[in-house]
């Protein structure tokens, strides 16, 4: 058994790793050797990532803090990159966990911090994707949570760094397409992960993002 009372031993290199994130954790990425371990299969090695570029972030795995009066702990770190028209943007996404509220994301980019969580229902009743927006003359909008959200942008990002625990299995190079609608103080993102450039389809999730004060 790889799991111990207060931690886990990497089944590839033997390094001691913290046991974070509760019972719904699906994978653990070793901070020492870059091995991705399957939490559902006795932490069997799925693959190994070497020489990943470490993202810029002031936060660390294991840190705790309160967001909207709820205590969360950082359990994983993911470096993201977007490339478009010769330009490159990078940011860091931390998976966070609360025993009472479940999982979410703490994002750090250029000194700004935001909090993201999943929504169960689709705001406005329409799933938006890039291929639909190409045929519209006017930017779409919808009402949600007493705010009107207007279409802002469509963007593609991919994973270039992973470390720690996740409630899914991240794969380096996997792309996610986000269709973002901005409200007064929130953003709604229609996210398609493992996206296909041909069909514009993949695994779908709707997220709400709120900027946090410094």
C-alpha positions in Angstrom: 0.0 0.0 0.0 1.3 3.4 -0.9 -1.1 5.4 1.3 0.1 6.1 4.9 -1.6 7.7 7.9 -0.3 11.2 7.1 1.0 10.9 3.5 1.8 8.8 0.5 4.9 7.3 -0.9 5.5 7.8 -4.6 5.3 4.3 -6.2 8.0 5.4 -8.7 10.7 7.1 -6.7 9.6 6.4 -3.1 9.4 10.1 -2.1 7.0 11.0 0.7 4.0 13.1 -0.5 1.2 14.8 1.4 -2.2 13.1 1.3 -4.5 16.0 0.5 -7.9 16.6 -1.1 -10.3 14.1 0.4 -11.7 10.9 -1.0 -12.5 12.2 -4.5 -8.9 12.7 -5.5 -8.2 10.9 -8.8 -4.5 11.6 -9.3 -1.4 12.7 -7.5 1.7 14.1 -9.3 5.0 13.6 -7.6 6.8 16.8 -6.8 10.2 15.0 -7.1 10.1 12.8 -10.1 7.1 14.1 -12.0 5.2 10.8 -12.0 1.4 10.9 -12.3 -0.1 8.4 -9.9 -3.6 6.9 -10.3 -5.3 7.2 -6.9 -8.0 4.6 -7.8 -5.3 1.9 -8.6 -3.1 1.9 -5.5 -1.2 5.0 -6.9 0.0 3.1 -10.0 2.2 5.2 -12.3 0.2 6.5 -15.3 3.0 8.5 -16.9 6.0 10.7 -16.0 6.7 14.3 -16.9 10.2 15.7 -16.8 11.7 19.2 -17.1 8.3 21.0 -16.7 8.6 24.8 -16.5 7.6 25.8 -13.0 4.9 28.5 -13.1 5.0 31.9 -11.3 2.9 31.9 -8.1 3.1 33.1 -4.5 1.1 30.1 -3.3 2.2 26.6 -2.3 0.6 23.2 -2.0 -0.6 22.7 1.6 -1.4 26.4 2.3 -4.8 27.1 3.7 -6.9 30.3 3.7 -10.5 31.5 3.7 -12.4 32.4 0.5 -15.9 33.9 1.1 -15.6 32.8 4.7 -14.9 29.2 3.8 -11.6 27.5 4.6 -9.8 26.0 1.6 -6.5 24.2 1.2 -4.3 24.2 -1.9 -3.9 20.6 -3.1 -2.5 21.0 -6.6 -0.7 23.4 -9.0 -1.1 23.6 -12.7 0.8 25.9 -15.1 -1.2 27.1 -18.1 -0.2 28.7 -21.4 -2.1 30.3 -24.3 -0.5 31.1 -27.6 -2.1 33.2 -30.3 -0.8 35.3 -33.2 2.8 35.1 -31.9 1.9 36.1 -28.4 2.2 34.0 -25.2 0.3 34.3 -22.0 1.0 32.2 -18.9 -0.8 31.9 -15.5 -1.1 29.4 -12.6 -4.2 27.5 -11.5 -4.3 25.9 -8.0 -6.8 23.2 -7.3 -8.3 23.9 -3.8 -10.4 21.8 -1.5 -12.8 22.3 1.3 -14.4 19.4 3.3 -17.7 21.3 3.3 -17.7 23.0 -0.1 -15.7 20.5 -2.3 -13.3 21.6 -5.0 -12.5 24.8 -6.8 -9.7 26.8 -8.4 -7.5 29.6 -7.2 -5.9 31.4 -10.2 -2.9 33.7 -10.1 -2.0 35.9 -13.1 0.1 39.0 -13.2 -0.6 39.8 -9.5 -4.3 39.2 -9.8 -6.1 36.4 -7.9 -9.5 34.9 -8.7 -11.7 32.1 -7.4 -13.5 29.6 -9.7 -16.1 27.0 -9.0 -18.3 24.8 -11.1 -22.0 25.4 -11.8 -24.5 22.6 -12.0 -26.9 24.3 -14.4 -26.2 26.1 -17.7 -26.8 29.9 -17.2 -29.2 31.2 -19.9 -30.0 27.6 -21.0 -27.6 27.6 -23.9 -24.2 25.9 -24.2 -21.9 28.3 -26.1 -19.0 27.2 -28.2 -16.7 29.0 -30.6 -18.3 27.6 -33.8 -21.7 29.1 -32.8 -20.2 32.6 -32.2 -18.8 32.8 -35.7 -22.3 33.2 -37.2 -23.6 35.9 -34.9 -23.8 39.5 -35.9 -24.1 40.8 -32.4 -22.3 39.6 -29.2 -24.7 37.3 -27.2 -25.6 37.9 -23.5 -27.8 36.3 -20.8 -29.1 36.9 -17.3 -27.7 35.0 -14.3 -27.6 35.7 -10.5 -29.2 39.2 -11.0 -26.5 40.2 -13.5 -26.3 40.5 -17.3 -23.4 38.7 -18.8 -22.0 39.8 -22.2 -19.7 37.8 -24.4 -16.1 38.8 -23.9 -13.7 36.4 -25.6 -12.9 32.9 -26.8 -9.5 31.4 -25.8 -7.6 28.1 -26.0 -5.1 27.1 -23.3 -3.0 24.0 -22.6 -1.4 22.5 -19.6 2.4 22.7 -19.3 3.0 22.0 -15.6 1.3 19.8 -13.0 2.1 19.1 -9.3 0.1 17.8 -6.4 -3.4 16.3 -6.1 -6.3 16.6 -8.4 -9.9 15.3 -8.6 -9.2 14.4 -12.2 -6.2 13.2 -14.2 -4.4 16.2 -15.9 -2.5 15.5 -19.1 0.4 17.7 -20.3 -0.5 19.3 -23.6 -4.2 18.8 -23.2 -6.2 21.8 -24.5 -9.2 23.6 -23.0 -11.4 26.1 -24.9 -13.1 28.8 -22.8 -16.0 31.0 -24.0 -16.1 33.8 -21.4 -19.0 36.1 -20.6 -18.4 39.0 -18.2 -20.8 40.4 -15.7 -20.4 43.3 -13.2 -18.1 41.4 -10.8 -18.1 37.9 -12.1 -17.4 35.9 -15.3 -19.1 32.8 -16.6 -16.9 30.4 -18.5 -18.1 27.7 -20.9 -15.2 25.3 -20.8 -14.6 22.4 -23.2 -11.6 20.3 -22.2 -9.8 17.7 -24.4 -11.2 19.9 -27.2 -11.1 18.7 -30.8 -10.1 21.4 -33.2 -12.3 19.8 -35.9 -15.6 19.4 -34.0 -15.2 22.0 -31.3 -16.5 19.3 -28.9 -15.1 17.6 -25.8 -15.8 17.4 -22.0 -18.1 20.3 -21.0 -18.2 22.3 -17.7 -19.6 25.7 -16.8 -17.7 27.7 -14.2 -18.2 31.0 -12.4 -15.1 33.2 -11.6 -14.9 36.0 -9.1 -11.9 38.3 -8.6 -10.6 38.4 -5.1 -9.3 41.5 -3.3 -5.5 41.7 -2.7 
